[in-house]
Amino acid sequence: MKKLTAAQHRYLDNATLITASKLVFQGLEKAGTRRYLLSEIADTTSGGTPSRKNITYYGGAIPWIKSGELNDGLIEQAEEYITEEGLQKSSAKIYPKGTLVIALYGATVGKTGILNIDAASNQAVCAVTPKIKKDVSNRFLFWFLRSKRPEFLNISFGGAQPNISQKILRETSLPIPTLQLQKQICEFLEIVEQKQVSQKLSNLSNLPPLLSNVREAVTQVEELVAKVEEARGLRSEAVEEASVLVRSASSHVFSSDEAEFSSCPIGEVINFRNDLIRPIDGKSGSLRFIGLQHIESHTGKRIGEDRLMAEELTGRKFKFSPGEIVYGYLRPYLNKVWVADCEGVCSVDQYVIQPESALVDVWYLAHFMKSQTFLTQAIELTHSLILPRLRTALLGSISIPLPPLSEQCRIVTYLDYLQAKVDTLKQLQSQTEAELNALLPSILDKAFKEEL
């Protein structure tokens, strides 16, 4: 099955609206409503971008809309403004208030909007204007184009950058009912967009047969989607509750109020390994690089790596070896603690820490550094800094409970056991998420085929 893009996932978030709009336009087609090409009933044109090299083209009074600003609703303001000179020296043009616009490419391909201001746009935005004396409303075109977005996404999917063309828009055909039915359809879909369909639509009377049939299907979809979201929420809550349990157990073990053993400054049981590697030290081949971005916050799991060519190494890097702790001291609130299981290099924003093996077990130390007890102290020591860094002296001053090694190993086993339970739940959550993601399109498919 083709993997959904982020844009497709966002669109599927409103399953009831997808169902309603598609069934409405399917119903018009089944009723034999006359169809037109978009080019027959509307004109299309796109904008342009004034040269970024000329600063006099920007900062003027003319709103200039980009595709990322299209919000499937009214567009009240622009992120950027251009000058009259910028307008004249580019293919940008001013569209009047009330113009329907649609994104041609980028992450928002197929997104629509209606200008509530006079505005220009860049070339990624297409303006759609109904032709004079054609019995079609702007609102109706707006809802039709919104309903076509899944198809536009499929057309654009797979390229380096998702895109559709004005040619595709112009060759899109649509049913055009009477102006009265167009108005009723728009009002109906606006209610669906507000959600709580079953309550709001039940108050509508004198609906034409087309919309009465759609109302029943949409109400069913809303109920099914609610059950899907409930299942998703329950599984997510279970994972969060289990994670809270692990954090609570860890805090209990390492809390100074609860510890049954003496404590000492962490600096007394660790050494900082400052073994730098530079290009002149390097040898041919690649080096494994583990940066802050490769260590998951709070869990200490490695989530990736990069490869650096030793002979091309630039900047300073620290070496690390298996059994050493790589700790991100930049922004300590991120809680980046990893026990190395390989050789490699890390950035100078990370410490390579060697525990005194006769005094502290490396996994016990890692659990402590991931605990809320350690994190609270680290944040307190760096809270006044603009860019927090837990320097070696500050880190070394943090107090660590220090039971015998045998007890440390018992604590590690206990915390690892709890974390394994959480990891299992997360795996189940991931499987459930995949199943639910597959279930939602299935529900929509049955609705479109009138099989619910």
C-alpha positions in Angstrom: 0.0 0.0 0.0 1.4 3.5 -0.9 2.6 5.4 2.1 0.5 8.5 2.8 2.3 11.9 2.7 2.0 14.3 5.6 -0.4 16.4 3.5 -2.6 13.3 2.9 -2.6 12.5 6.6 -3.7 16.1 7.5 -6.5 15.9 5.0 -7.8 12.6 6.3 -8.1 14.1 9.8 -11.5 15.4 8.8 -13.1 12.2 7.6 -16.7 13.4 7.9 -16.0 16.4 5.6 -14.3 14.2 3.1 -17.2 11.9 3.1 -19.8 14.6 2.8 -18.2 16.5 0.0 -17.4 13.4 -2.1 -20.9 12.0 -1.7 -22.5 15.3 -2.6 -20.6 15.5 -5.9 -21.0 11.8 -6.6 -24.8 12.3 -6.0 -24.9 15.2 -8.5 -23.2 13.0 -11.1 -25.6 10.1 -10.5 -28.5 12.5 -10.9 -27.3 13.3 -14.4 -26.4 16.9 -13.6 -24.7 18.5 -16.6 -20.9 18.6 -16.3 -18.5 21.3 -17.5 -14.8 21.6 -17.8 -13.5 24.1 -15.3 -12.1 26.1 -18.3 -15.7 26.4 -19.6 -17.0 28.1 -16.6 -14.0 29.9 -15.0 -10.7 31.6 -15.9 -7.4 30.6 -14.2 -4.2 32.6 -13.7 -1.2 32.4 -11.4 1.0 35.1 -9.9 4.7 35.8 -9.8 7.6 36.6 -7.5 9.4 39.9 -7.7 13.2 39.5 -7.7 14.5 38.9 -4.1 17.7 40.7 -5.2 15.9 44.1 -5.3 14.9 45.1 -1.8 12.8 48.0 -3.2 10.3 45.4 -4.4 9.4 44.3 -0.9 8.0 46.0 2.2 5.3 47.9 0.4 1.5 48.1 0.9 0.4 45.3 -1.5 -0.4 42.0 0.3 1.5 39.1 -1.5 0.1 35.6 -0.8 2.2 32.4 -0.9 0.8 28.9 -1.2 1.6 28.1 2.5 -0.9 30.8 3.5 -3.9 29.0 1.9 -6.0 27.7 4.8 -9.2 26.3 3.2 -11.0 29.4 4.4 -10.9 33.2 4.3 -7.5 34.8 3.8 -7.5 38.0 5.9 -3.8 39.1 5.7 -0.5 38.3 4.1 2.9 37.4 5.6 4.7 39.6 3.1 3.9 42.8 1.2 5.3 44.1 -2.1 5.6 47.5 -3.6 4.0 48.9 -6.7 7.4 48.7 -8.4 7.7 45.0 -7.4 4.2 44.4 -8.9 5.0 46.1 -12.2 8.5 44.4 -12.5 7.1 40.8 -12.1 4.3 38.6 -13.3 2.4 39.2 -10.0 -1.0 40.7 -10.4 -3.6 42.0 -7.9 -6.7 39.8 -7.4 -9.8 41.4 -6.0 -11.4 40.5 -2.7 -13.5 37.4 -3.0 -11.2 35.7 -5.5 -10.9 31.9 -5.1 -7.3 30.7 -4.9 -5.7 27.2 -4.9 -2.1 26.0 -4.3 -0.5 24.5 -7.3 2.6 23.0 -5.7 4.5 22.5 -2.5 3.4 20.9 0.8 0.0 22.6 0.5 -0.8 21.4 -3.1 -4.6 21.5 -3.6 -5.3 23.8 -0.6 -7.8 26.5 -1.3 -8.7 29.9 0.1 -10.9 32.9 -0.6 -9.3 36.3 -0.5 -11.0 38.7 2.0 -8.6 41.4 0.9 -7.3 42.6 -2.5 -4.0 40.8 -2.9 -1.3 39.5 -5.3 0.3 36.1 -5.1 3.4 34.1 -6.1 3.4 31.6 -9.0 2.5 28.7 -6.7 -1.0 30.2 -6.2 -3.7 30.0 -8.9 -6.7 32.3 -9.0 -10.0 30.8 -10.2 -12.6 33.3 -11.4 -16.1 32.3 -12.6 -16.8 33.7 -16.1 -19.5 36.3 -16.5 -23.0 35.1 -17.1 -22.1 31.5 -16.0 -24.5 30.1 -13.4 -21.9 29.1 -10.9 -21.0 30.6 -7.5 -17.6 31.2 -6.1 -18.5 29.3 -2.9 -19.6 26.3 -4.9 -16.3 26.2 -6.8 -14.5 26.5 -3.5 -16.2 23.4 -2.1 -15.8 21.5 -5.3 -12.0 22.1 -5.5 -11.7 21.2 -1.8 -13.4 17.9 -2.5 -10.9 17.2 -5.3 -7.8 17.6 -3.1 -7.3 13.9 -2.5 -7.2 13.4 -6.3 -4.8 16.4 -6.7 -2.6 14.9 -4.0 -2.5 11.5 -5.9 -1.7 13.3 -9.1 1.1 15.3 -7.5 2.5 12.4 -5.4 5.9 11.0 -6.2 7.7 14.0 -7.7 10.6 15.8 -6.2 8.1 18.5 -5.3 4.3 17.8 -5.3 2.6 19.9 -8.0 -0.4 20.2 -10.2 -0.7 22.5 -13.2 -3.3 25.0 -14.4 -3.8 22.6 -17.3 -4.9 19.9 -14.9 -7.3 22.3 -13.2 -8.8 23.5 -16.5 -9.4 20.0 -17.7 -11.1 19.0 -14.4 -14.8 18.5 -15.0 -17.6 19.3 -12.5 -21.4 19.0 -12.2 -23.2 22.4 -12.1 -26.7 22.2 -10.5 -29.0 25.1 -10.1 -27.9 28.2 -8.1 -30.4 27.3 -5.4 -29.0 23.8 -5.0 -25.4 25.2 -5.1 -26.4 27.4 -2.1 -27.9 24.5 -0.2 -24.8 22.4 -0.8 -22.5 25.1 0.4 -24.5 25.6 3.6 -24.6 21.9 4.2 -20.9 21.4 3.8 -20.2 24.4 6.0 -22.2 22.8 8.8 -20.3 19.5 8.3 -17.0 21.4 8.6 -18.1 22.7 12.0 -18.3 19.0 13.2 -20.9 17.5 15.6 -22.7 16.6 12.4 -25.3 14.3 13.9 -26.6 17.2 16.2 -26.4 20.1 13.8 -27.7 18.4 10.6 -30.7 16.9 12.5 -32.0 20.5 12.8 -32.0 21.0 9.0 -35.4 20.5 7.4 -36.6 20.5 3.8 -33.3 19.2 2.5 -33.3 18.0 -1.1 -33.1 14.2 -1.4 -29.4 14.4 -2.4 -28.4 16.1 0.9 -30.8 13.9 3.0 -29.1 10.8 1.9 -25.6 12.3 2.5 -26.7 13.3 6.0 -27.3 9.8 7.0 -24.0 8.5 5.6 -22.0 11.3 7.2 -23.6 10.7 10.6 -22.5 7.0 10.4 -19.0 8.0 9.5 -18.8 10.5 12.3 -19.8 7.8 14.8 -17.3 5.3 13.4 -14.5 7.9 13.3 -15.3 8.8 17.0 -14.8 5.1 17.9 -11.5 5.0 16.0 -10.2 8.1 17.8 -11.4 6.7 21.2 -9.3 3.5 20.6 -6.3 5.6 19.5 -6.6 7.8 22.7 -6.9 4.8 25.0 -3.8 3.2 23.7 -1.9 6.5 23.9 -3.1 7.0 27.5 -1.8 3.5 28.4 1.6 4.3 27.0 1.8 7.6 28.8 0.7 6.1 32.1 3.3 3.4 31.8 6.0 6.0 31.0 4.9 8.0 34.1 5.3 4.8 36.2 8.9 4.4 35.0 9.7 8.0 35.7 8.1 7.7 39.1 10.0 4.6 40.0 13.3 6.2 38.9 12.6 9.3 41.0 11.8 7.1 44.0 15.1 5.1 43.6 17.3 8.2 43.2 15.5 10.8 45.4 17.6 12.0 48.2 14.7 11.7 50.5 14.2 8.1 49.7 17.7 6.8 49.2 18.9 4.3 51.8 22.5 4.8 50.9 25.1 7.6 51.2 25.5 10.1 48.3 28.6 11.8 46.9 29.2 14.4 44.1 29.1 12.6 40.8 32.5 14.1 39.9 34.1 11.8 42.4 33.0 8.6 40.5 33.5 9.7 36.9 36.2 10.9 34.5 35.8 13.1 31.5 37.5 11.8 28.5 38.8 14.7 26.3 40.3 12.6 23.6 40.1 14.9 20.5 40.4 13.7 17.0 41.5 16.1 14.2 42.2 15.7 10.5 45.9 15.1 11.1 45.0 12.3 13.5 42.6 10.6 11.2 43.1 7.7 9.0 41.5 6.6 5.8 38.0 5.3 5.9 34.8 6.5 7.7 34.1 7.3 11.3 30.8 6.7 13.0 29.4 10.1 14.2 26.8 10.3 17.0 25.5 13.8 17.5 22.8 15.2 19.8 20.3 14.6 17.1 21.0 10.9 17.2 20.1 10.3 20.8 16.5 10.2 21.9 15.6 12.4 24.8 15.0 10.7 28.2 15.2 7.2 26.9 18.9 7.2 25.9 18.2 5.3 22.7 20.3 5.8 19.6 18.1 6.8 16.8 20.6 7.2 14.0 24.1 8.0 13.0 26.2 9.8 10.4 29.4 8.8 8.7 32.4 11.1 8.5 35.5 10.6 6.4 38.5 10.6 8.7 40.7 12.2 6.1 38.2 15.0 5.6 37.3 15.6 9.2 36.6 19.2 10.0 36.1 20.8 13.4 36.8 19.2 16.8 35.4 15.8 17.7 35.7 13.6 20.8 36.4 9.9 20.5 34.3 7.4 22.5 34.4 3.7 23.1 31.9 1.0 24.1 30.8 1.2 27.7 31.4 5.0 27.9 28.5 7.5 28.4 28.0 10.2 25.7 26.1 13.0 27.4 24.7 16.2 25.7 25.6 19.0 28.1 24.2 21.7 25.7 20.6 22.4 26.7 20.6 19.8 29.5 16.8 19.9 29.7 16.9 17.7 26.5 18.2 14.9 28.6 20.5 13.2 26.0 22.3 10.3 27.7 23.6 7.3 25.7 25.7 4.3 26.8 28.0 3.7 23.7 27.8 0.3 22.2 30.4 1.0 19.5 33.4 3.2 18.7 33.0 6.6 17.1 33.2 10.3 17.5 30.8 12.9 18.9 30.5 16.7 18.9 32.1 19.0 21.4 28.6 19.7 22.7 28.7 16.3 24.3 30.8 14.9 27.1 32.4 11.4 26.9 32.2 10.1 30.5 34.1 7.1 31.9 32.7 5.8 35.2 35.0 4.5 37.9 34.1 0.9 37.5 35.0 0.0 41.1 32.6 2.5 42.4 29.7 2.9 40.0 28.1 0.7 37.3 27.8 2.4 33.9 24.2 1.5 33.5 23.3 2.6 37.0 25.0 5.9 36.2 23.1 6.2 32.9 19.8 5.6 34.7 20.6 8.2 37.3 21.6 10.8 34.6 18.3 10.1 32.8 16.3 10.4 36.0 14.2 13.4 37.1 16.4 13.8 40.1 19.5 14.5 38.0 17.5 16.5 35.4 16.1 18.8 38.1 19.5 19.6 39.5 21.0 20.1 36.0 18.3 22.6 35.0 18.6 24.5 38.3 22.3 24.9 37.8 21.9 26.3 34.3 18.6 28.1 34.4 20.1 31.6 34.4 22.2 31.0 31.2 21.0 32.3 27.9 22.3 29.1 26.2 22.3 26.5 29.0 25.5 24.4 29.2 26.2 22.0 32.1 29.9 22.5 32.4 32.1 19.8 33.9 32.4 21.5 37.3 28.6 21.9 37.5 27.9 18.4 36.4 30.5 17.1 38.8 28.8 18.8 41.7 25.5 17.0 41.3 24.9 14.5 44.1 24.4 10.8 43.3 23.2 8.0 45.7 25.9 5.4 45.8 24.8 1.9 47.0 27.1 -1.1 46.7 27.7 -2.4 43.1 25.5 -5.4 43.7 22.6 -3.1 44.7 23.3 -0.9 41.7 22.9 -3.9 39.4 19.6 -4.9 41.1 18.3 -1.3 40.6 19.4 -1.4 36.9 17.6 -4.8 36.4 14.4 -3.3 38.0 14.4 -0.1 35.9 15.3 -2.0 32.7 12.4 -4.4 33.4 10.0 -1.4 33.7 11.4 0.2 30.6 11.0 -3.0 28.6 7.3 -3.0 29.5 6.9 0.5 28.2 8.8 -0.3 25.0 6.4 -3.3 24.5 3.4 -1.0 25.0 4.9 1.5 22.5 5.4 -1.2 20.0 1.7 -2.2 20.4 0.7 1.5 20.2 2.6 1.7 16.9 0.9 -1.4 15.5 -2.5 -0.1 16.7 -1.7 3.3 15.1 -1.0 1.6 11.8 -4.1 -0.5 12.0 -6.3 2.5 12.8 -4.6 4.5 10.0 -5.6 1.7 7.6 -9.1 1.5 9.1 -10.0 5.1 8.4 -9.5 5.0 4.6 -11.5 1.7 4.6 -14.4 3.4 6.4 -14.4 6.2 3.8 -14.2 3.8 0.9 -17.3 1.9 2.2 -19.1 5.3 2.6 -18.2 6.3 -0.9 -19.5 3.0 -2.2 -22.7 3.3 0.0 -21.9 0.1 1.8 -22.0 1.4 5.4 
